[in-house]
């Protein structure tokens, strides 16, 4: 399971919208949607995608940062891309193959 972690700035917190489940076909690309609905004066500066293992441990997959761009961990290099440009409120990623 891949889980996004948001780092919003501001004093209130908005709402994270994710799909409860996503159907995937082995060998095909899948869009992992995730959207953050900000409150007034709030801004998303970083989105971190984590892979949760069967025992509950987490491993970083990708970091999308407003100032520093995208960083994808080596095991996922070339397989994780961002389908949407622009603001990080849309933190969706595509996992290839």
N, C-alpha and C positions, 0 to 999 in steps of 0.2 A: 504494500500500500504506500502510495506517495502522499505526503501531507504537506500543505503549504503553511509556512509560518510568516505572519505579517509583522512589520515593525512600523506602525503608524505614529506620526507625531501629532501633538495636540492634547487638549485636556479631556476631551470626550472620546468615546470609542464608537466606531461604526459597526457595521455588520459584515461578516465574512459569509459569502455565498459560494458553496461548493455542491457538487453532485454527490448524493449519498453513495451511488455506485456508478461505475462507468464500464460498459461492455467493451471488451477488447478482443480482436481477432489476432491470434498468434501470427507474427510476421508482418503485420500491418501497422501503420501509424495510428496513434490515438491522441486526441486532444484532451488534456486534463484541465477542465475549466476551473477558474477560481476568480472571484470578483470581490472587491472590498468596497462597500458603500460607505463613503466617508461622511462624517458629520461636519458642520461648519468649522472652518479654520483648521481642518485636519488634512494631513498630507501623507501619502505612503512613500517612504524613502527606500524600503528594501523588502523584497519577498524572498524567502528561503524555502526551497522544496526539499523535504526530507523523505527518505525511504524508511518505512517502519518494518522491521523484521518480525518474524513469528513470535519471538520472545519479548517483543515490545521495544527493542533497542532501535535507535534512529541513526541513519547515516545520511550525511548531506549529499544531495544530488546536484542542485544548482542554486545560485544566488543571483537575483536580479536586483541591482542597486541603481538608484536614480543618478548618482554622481559617478560611480565607477563602472557602470555597465553590467554585463553578464559574466558570470564565472560558472563553468560547468566542471564538476569533478571528473577526473580522468576516465573512470569506467563508463561514463555517459557522454564523453566528448564525441561530437558528431551525431549524437542521437537525441539531444535535447535542444529544441529551438523554440523561440518565442513567436507565436503566430501574430500577435498584435503588437504594434509599435506604440510609442507614446507613453501615457501615464501608467504607473504601476498599479493603479486601482484595478486594472485588468491584468492579473498575474498568471494567466493561463500559459501552459507550455504544451508543446507537442513532443511526445516520446515516439521516436521512430523505431520501427521494427521491434 
